[in-house]
């Protein structure tokens, strides 16, 4: 029997990159997985690769859509045991040009989206007396980076939320943790590279090198590494890991 047999995991932002890797890792470990995201095509593509993965279109910034999405997820796969809040976005701009709308956008998807999906999943976990709440945050939740102040603020808030909720739920059988990867080789990274090229005139190789400069290992994090961390946090071996922000950064400080 596989490690997560009988469990139901919801993964947001599950159509591409890290979210897709986490969904497939959990499915291979025996979980029934429901992936959520705004775009149907990538969700459907991931689901076709594994019979234990179902998909639902859902914008995590809309609490009503999240409630409806979780009702549908329960209809498909039963009560929820794991929620991985992976959906996120990053925008860059000098702080002097940061607009209220841009700040609200970063908070809406990165912080409020996490709140929305955790609140829905927590309903089932409280009833069961067990569960795992996991956020895919970022090293931007642990340190500052230039030109992404709103993103850093939102991810720092996710870490604060994680630590506070871990204490609040300490005796419940539910753990709350965050994974904080550095730059992960995903489509989001490619958009960051393209943005650097456009704004600075650097070549693509120079832009990638600039992003790699802070990683002592000199390489980008791979999606399967984040998926492996999520799988471990869902395991019995991690049952005492609570309120932790796990840095996957090659030693970046």
C-alpha positions in Angstrom: 0.0 0.0 0.0 1.4 3.4 -0.9 2.0 6.1 1.7 -1.0 8.3 1.1 -3.5 5.7 0.0 -7.0 6.8 0.9 -6.1 10.5 1.3 -7.6 13.3 -0.7 -5.2 16.2 -1.6 -6.2 19.5 -3.1 -3.4 21.4 -5.0 -4.0 24.9 -6.3 -2.1 26.2 -9.3 -1.9 22.5 -10.3 -1.8 22.9 -14.1 1.8 23.8 -14.5 5.3 23.8 -12.9 5.5 23.2 -9.2 1.8 22.6 -8.8 1.7 19.9 -11.4 4.8 18.2 -10.0 3.3 18.2 -6.5 0.0 16.8 -7.8 1.6 14.0 -9.7 3.9 13.1 -6.7 1.0 12.9 -4.4 -1.0 10.8 -6.9 2.0 8.4 -7.3 2.0 8.1 -3.5 -1.6 6.9 -3.5 -3.6 10.0 -2.9 -6.7 11.0 -4.8 -5.8 14.5 -6.0 -7.9 17.4 -7.1 -6.0 20.2 -8.9 -7.4 23.7 -9.2 -6.5 26.6 -11.4 -7.9 29.3 -13.6 -7.1 27.8 -17.0 -8.8 24.6 -18.1 -6.4 23.4 -20.7 -3.3 22.8 -18.5 -5.4 21.3 -15.7 -6.9 18.9 -18.2 -3.5 18.0 -19.5 -2.1 17.1 -16.1 -5.2 15.1 -15.2 -4.9 13.0 -18.4 -1.5 11.8 -17.2 -2.8 10.1 -14.0 -6.2 8.6 -13.4 -6.1 9.6 -9.7 -6.1 13.3 -10.6 -9.3 15.3 -11.1 -9.4 19.0 -12.1 -11.6 22.0 -11.3 -11.4 25.5 -12.6 -11.2 28.0 -9.7 -9.8 31.4 -9.0 -8.4 31.2 -5.5 -8.8 35.0 -5.0 -12.6 34.5 -5.2 -13.9 33.0 -1.9 -17.2 32.0 -3.5 -15.4 30.1 -6.3 -13.2 28.4 -3.7 -16.2 27.3 -1.7 -17.9 25.9 -4.8 -14.6 24.3 -5.9 -14.2 22.5 -2.7 -17.8 21.2 -2.8 -17.1 19.8 -6.2 -13.8 18.3 -5.0 -15.6 16.5 -2.1 -18.2 15.2 -4.6 -15.3 13.8 -6.7 -12.9 12.5 -4.1 -14.4 12.7 -0.6 -13.3 14.8 2.4 -10.1 16.7 2.2 -7.0 15.6 4.1 -4.3 17.8 2.5 -4.4 21.3 1.0 -1.3 22.6 -0.9 -1.8 26.3 -1.5 0.5 26.7 -4.5 -1.2 29.2 -6.7 0.8 32.4 -6.8 2.1 35.2 -9.0 4.9 37.7 -9.0 5.1 41.2 -10.4 8.2 43.4 -10.5 8.5 47.2 -10.3 10.6 49.7 -8.3 8.9 50.6 -5.0 8.5 54.2 -6.1 6.2 52.9 -8.9 4.3 50.4 -6.8 0.6 51.1 -7.2 -2.2 50.2 -4.7 -3.7 47.9 -7.4 -0.4 46.0 -7.9 0.0 45.6 -4.1 -3.6 44.3 -3.8 -3.0 41.9 -6.7 0.0 40.4 -5.0 -1.8 40.1 -1.7 -4.9 38.7 -3.3 -3.4 35.7 -5.0 -0.4 34.9 -2.7 -1.9 35.6 0.7 -5.7 35.7 0.4 -5.7 32.8 -2.0 -3.9 30.7 0.7 -6.3 31.9 3.3 -9.3 31.0 1.2 -8.2 27.4 0.4 -6.9 26.7 3.8 -10.2 27.8 5.4 -12.1 25.4 3.2 -9.8 22.5 3.7 -9.7 23.0 7.4 -13.4 22.3 7.8 -12.8 18.6 6.8 -9.6 18.3 8.8 -11.1 19.5 12.0 -13.8 17.0 11.7 -11.3 14.2 11.1 -8.8 15.3 13.7 -5.9 15.2 11.2 -4.6 17.0 8.1 -1.9 18.9 6.4 -1.9 22.5 5.3 1.0 23.4 3.1 1.9 26.7 1.4 4.3 27.0 -1.4 5.8 30.3 -0.4 9.3 31.4 -1.6 12.7 32.6 -0.3 11.0 36.0 -0.9 9.1 35.1 2.3 12.4 34.8 4.2 14.5 37.7 2.8 14.1 40.8 0.6 14.7 41.1 -3.1 14.9 44.4 -5.1 12.0 45.4 -7.4 9.5 42.8 -6.0 8.6 44.5 -2.7 4.9 43.6 -3.0 5.7 40.0 -3.7 8.1 39.8 -0.8 5.5 41.5 1.5 2.8 38.9 0.4 5.1 35.9 0.9 6.4 37.2 4.2 2.7 37.4 5.2 2.2 33.8 4.2 5.0 32.7 6.5 3.5 34.7 9.3 0.1 33.1 8.6 1.8 29.6 8.6 3.4 30.2 12.0 0.4 31.7 13.7 -2.0 28.9 12.4 0.5 26.2 13.4 0.3 27.4 17.0 -3.5 27.8 16.9 -4.0 24.3 15.6 -1.2 22.7 17.6 -3.3 20.1 19.5 -5.6 19.4 16.6 -3.7 16.8 14.7 -3.3 19.2 11.8 0.1 20.6 10.8 0.8 23.8 9.0 4.0 24.4 7.0 5.4 26.4 4.2 7.9 25.4 1.5 10.2 28.3 0.4 12.0 27.5 -2.8 14.5 29.8 -4.5 14.2 30.3 -8.2 12.5 27.2 -9.7 12.9 26.2 -13.3 9.3 26.7 -14.4 7.4 28.9 -16.9 7.3 31.6 -14.2 11.1 31.7 -14.2 11.1 32.1 -17.9 8.8 35.1 -17.6 11.2 36.6 -15.1 14.1 36.0 -17.5 12.2 37.6 -20.3 11.3 40.6 -18.1 15.0 41.2 -17.3 16.0 40.9 -20.9 13.3 43.4 -21.9 14.1 46.0 -19.2 17.9 45.7 -19.0 19.0 44.7 -22.5 20.9 41.7 -21.0 21.0 38.5 -23.0 19.0 35.5 -21.9 22.1 33.8 -20.5 23.1 36.9 -18.6 19.6 37.2 -17.1 19.7 33.6 -16.0 23.1 34.1 -14.5 21.9 37.1 -12.5 19.1 35.0 -11.0 21.5 32.2 -10.2 24.0 34.4 -8.5 22.5 34.0 -5.0 22.4 30.2 -5.1 25.7 28.7 -3.7 25.0 25.5 -5.7 24.9 27.5 -8.9 21.7 25.9 -10.2 18.0 26.5 -10.3 15.6 24.5 -8.0 13.7 21.8 -9.9 10.0 21.2 -9.5 10.5 17.6 -8.4 12.5 18.9 -5.4 9.5 21.0 -4.2 7.2 18.1 -4.8 9.5 15.8 -2.7 9.4 18.3 0.1 5.6 18.4 0.0 5.4 14.7 -0.1 7.6 14.5 3.1 5.5 17.1 4.9 2.4 14.9 4.2 4.1 11.8 5.6 3.9 10.4 9.2 7.7 11.1 9.4 6.9 14.9 9.4 4.1 14.7 12.0 6.1 16.9 14.4 7.1 19.4 11.8 4.7 22.3 12.4 5.0 26.1 11.7 8.1 25.5 9.7 9.3 27.5 6.7 11.5 25.0 4.7 14.0 26.7 2.6 14.9 24.9 -0.7 17.5 27.3 -1.9 20.9 25.6 -2.2 22.1 27.5 0.9 21.0 31.0 -0.1 21.0 33.4 2.8 
